[in-house]
Amino acid sequence: MCDHQPRCPGADALDREAAALVAFHPEQGWGLLCNGVVIFEDTGDLLPDGRIVPVHRAPCGSAA
């Protein structure tokens, strides 16, 4: 799918979210990357083969 040079990370790569954004719908909370991954504003992902990557936000620090 990707025609960028250097090529964007594939959908199975750990850094898949570094791929170029090709469609963005902030009003609906999602975007499509050039590697076919759908990213959601809650940080979950939907891979091209239908697998789901659960929400992966960093934990919040505790107040001292």
C-alpha distances in whole Angstrom, upper triangle without the diagonal:
4,7,9,12,13,10,9,11,9,10,14,15,18,16,13,15,15,11,11,12,11,14,17,20,23,25,24,23,19,16,12,10,6,6,7,11,14,16,20,23,25,22,21,18,16,14,11,14,17,18,20,20,24,25,25,27,30,33,35,38,42,44,47
4,6,9,9,6,6,9,9,11,14,14,17,15,12,13,12,9,9,11,10,14,17,20,22,25,24,23,19,16,12,9,6,6,9,12,15,16,20,22,25,22,21,18,17,15,13,16,19,20,21,21,24,25,25,26,28,32,34,37,41,43,46
4,7,9,7,8,11,12,14,17,17,20,17,15,16,14,11,10,13,12,15,19,22,24,27,27,25,22,18,15,12,9,10,13,15,18,20,23,25,28,25,25,22,21,19,17,20,23,24,25,25,28,28,28,29,31,35,37,39,43,45,48
4,6,5,7,10,12,15,17,16,18,16,14,15,12,9,8,12,12,15,18,22,24,27,26,25,22,18,15,12,9,11,14,16,18,19,23,24,27,24,24,21,21,19,19,22,24,24,25,24,27,27,27,28,29,33,35,37,41,43,46
3,5,8,11,13,17,19,17,19,16,15,16,13,11,11,15,15,19,21,25,27,30,30,28,25,21,19,15,12,13,17,18,21,22,25,27,29,26,26,24,24,22,21,24,27,27,27,26,29,29,28,29,30,34,36,38,42,44,46
4,6,9,12,15,17,15,17,14,14,15,12,11,11,15,16,20,22,26,27,30,30,28,25,21,19,15,13,13,17,18,21,21,25,26,28,25,25,23,23,21,21,24,26,26,26,25,28,28,26,28,28,32,34,36,40,42,44
4,7,9,12,14,12,15,12,11,13,11,8,10,13,14,18,20,24,25,29,28,26,22,19,16,12,10,10,13,15,18,19,22,24,26,23,23,20,20,18,17,20,22,22,23,22,25,26,24,26,27,31,33,35,39,41,44
4,6,9,11,10,12,9,8,9,7,5,7,10,12,15,17,21,22,25,24,22,19,16,13,9,8,7,11,12,15,15,19,20,22,19,19,16,17,15,15,18,20,20,20,19,22,22,21,22,24,27,30,32,36,38,41
4,7,8,6,8,6,5,8,7,6,9,12,14,17,18,22,23,26,25,22,19,16,14,10,9,7,11,11,14,14,18,20,21,17,17,14,15,13,13,16,18,17,17,16,19,20,18,20,22,25,28,30,34,36,39
4,5,5,9,8,6,9,9,8,11,13,14,17,19,22,23,26,24,22,18,16,13,10,9,6,8,9,13,14,17,20,21,18,17,13,13,10,10,12,15,14,15,14,18,19,18,21,23,26,29,32,35,38,40
4,6,8,9,5,8,10,9,12,13,14,16,17,20,21,24,22,20,16,14,11,9,9,6,7,6,10,11,15,18,18,15,13,10,10,6,7,9,11,10,12,11,15,16,16,19,21,24,27,30,33,36,39
4,7,8,7,10,12,12,15,16,18,20,21,23,24,27,25,22,19,17,15,13,13,9,10,9,13,14,17,20,20,16,14,11,11,8,10,10,12,10,12,11,14,16,16,19,21,24,27,29,33,36,38
4,5,5,9,10,10,14,16,18,20,21,24,24,27,25,23,20,18,16,13,13,10,12,11,14,14,17,20,20,16,15,13,13,11,13,14,15,14,14,12,15,17,15,18,19,22,25,28,31,34,37
4,6,8,9,11,15,17,19,21,21,24,24,27,25,22,19,18,17,14,15,13,14,12,15,14,16,18,18,14,14,12,14,12,15,16,17,14,14,11,14,14,12,15,16,19,22,24,28,31,33
4,5,6,8,12,14,17,19,19,21,22,25,23,20,18,16,15,12,13,11,13,11,14,13,15,17,17,13,14,12,14,13,15,17,18,16,15,13,15,15,13,15,15,19,22,24,27,30,33
4,5,6,10,11,14,16,16,19,19,23,21,18,15,13,12,9,10,8,10,8,10,10,13,15,16,12,12,10,11,10,12,14,15,14,13,11,14,14,13,15,17,21,23,26,29,32,35
4,5,8,9,12,13,13,16,16,20,18,15,12,10,10,8,10,9,10,8,9,8,11,12,13,10,10,9,11,11,13,16,16,15,14,11,13,13,12,13,15,19,21,24,27,30,33
4,7,9,12,14,15,18,18,21,21,18,15,12,12,9,10,10,12,11,12,11,14,15,16,13,14,13,15,14,16,19,19,18,17,15,17,16,15,16,17,21,23,25,29,31,34
4,7,9,12,13,16,17,21,20,18,14,11,9,6,6,6,9,9,11,11,14,16,18,15,15,13,14,13,14,17,18,18,17,16,18,18,17,18,20,24,26,28,32,34,37
4,6,9,11,15,16,19,19,17,14,10,9,5,6,8,10,10,12,11,15,16,19,16,17,15,16,15,15,19,20,20,20,18,21,20,20,20,22,26,28,30,34,36,39
4,6,7,11,12,16,15,14,11,7,6,4,6,9,10,10,10,9,12,13,16,15,15,13,14,14,15,18,19,19,19,18,20,19,19,20,22,25,27,30,33,35,38
4,7,10,13,16,15,14,11,8,6,5,6,9,9,10,10,11,14,15,19,17,18,15,15,15,14,18,19,20,20,20,22,21,22,23,25,29,30,33,36,38,41
4,7,10,12,12,11,9,5,5,7,9,12,11,11,9,10,12,14,17,16,16,14,14,15,15,19,18,20,19,19,21,20,21,22,25,28,29,32,36,37,41
4,6,9,9,8,6,4,6,9,11,14,13,12,10,9,10,11,14,14,15,14,15,16,17,20,19,20,19,19,20,19,20,20,23,26,27,30,33,34,38
4,5,5,6,5,6,9,12,15,17,15,14,11,10,10,10,14,14,15,14,15,17,18,21,20,21,19,19,20,18,20,20,23,26,26,30,32,34,37
4,5,5,6,7,11,14,17,19,17,16,12,11,9,8,12,13,14,15,16,19,20,23,22,22,20,19,19,17,19,18,21,23,24,27,29,31,34
4,6,8,10,14,17,20,22,20,18,15,13,11,10,13,15,16,17,18,21,22,25,23,24,21,21,21,19,21,20,23,25,25,29,31,32,35
4,6,9,12,15,19,20,18,16,12,11,9,9,11,14,14,14,15,18,19,22,19,20,18,18,18,17,19,19,22,24,25,28,31,32,36
4,7,11,14,17,18,16,14,10,8,6,5,8,10,11,12,13,16,18,20,18,19,16,16,15,13,16,15,19,21,21,25,27,29,33
4,7,10,14,15,13,10,7,6,4,6,9,9,10,9,10,13,14,17,16,16,14,14,14,13,15,16,19,22,23,26,29,31,34
4,7,10,12,10,8,6,5,7,8,12,11,11,10,10,12,13,17,16,16,15,15,16,15,16,17,20,23,24,28,31,33,36
4,7,8,7,6,5,6,9,12,14,13,12,10,10,10,10,14,14,15,14,14,17,16,18,19,22,25,27,30,33,35,39
4,5,6,5,6,7,11,13,16,13,13,10,11,10,10,14,15,15,15,15,17,17,17,19,21,25,27,30,33,35,39
4,5,7,9,11,15,17,19,17,17,14,13,12,11,14,16,17,17,17,20,20,21,22,25,28,30,33,37,39,42
4,6,9,11,15,18,19,16,16,12,11,9,8,11,13,14,15,15,18,19,19,21,24,27,30,32,36,38,41
4,6,10,13,16,18,16,14,10,9,7,5,9,11,12,13,14,17,18,19,21,24,27,30,33,36,39,42
4,6,10,13,14,12,10,7,6,5,6,9,10,10,10,10,13,14,15,17,20,23,26,29,32,35,38
4,7,10,12,10,9,6,5,7,8,11,10,11,10,10,12,13,14,16,19,22,25,28,31,33,37
4,7,9,7,6,5,7,9,11,14,13,12,10,9,11,10,11,13,16,19,21,24,27,30,33
4,5,5,5,6,8,11,14,16,14,14,11,10,10,9,11,12,15,18,19,23,25,28,31
4,5,7,9,12,15,18,20,18,17,14,13,12,9,11,10,14,16,17,20,23,25,28
4,6,9,12,15,18,20,18,16,13,11,9,6,8,8,11,13,14,18,20,23,26
4,7,10,13,16,18,16,14,11,9,8,5,6,6,10,13,14,18,21,23,27
4,7,10,13,15,13,11,8,6,5,4,7,9,12,15,17,20,23,26,29
4,6,10,12,10,8,6,5,7,7,9,12,15,18,20,24,27,29,33
4,7,8,6,6,5,6,9,11,13,15,19,21,24,27,30,33,36
4,5,5,5,6,7,11,13,14,18,20,23,26,29,32,35,38
4,5,7,9,11,15,17,18,21,24,27,30,33,36,39,42
4,6,9,12,15,18,19,23,25,28,31,34,37,40,43
4,6,10,13,15,18,21,24,26,29,33,35,38,41
4,7,10,13,15,18,21,23,26,30,32,35,39
4,6,9,12,15,18,20,23,26,29,32,35
4,7,8,12,14,17,20,23,26,29,32
4,6,9,12,14,17,20,23,26,29
4,6,10,11,14,17,20,23,26
4,6,9,12,15,18,21,24
4,6,9,12,15,18,21
4,6,9,12,15,18
4,6,9,12,15
4,6,9,12
4,7,9
4,6
4
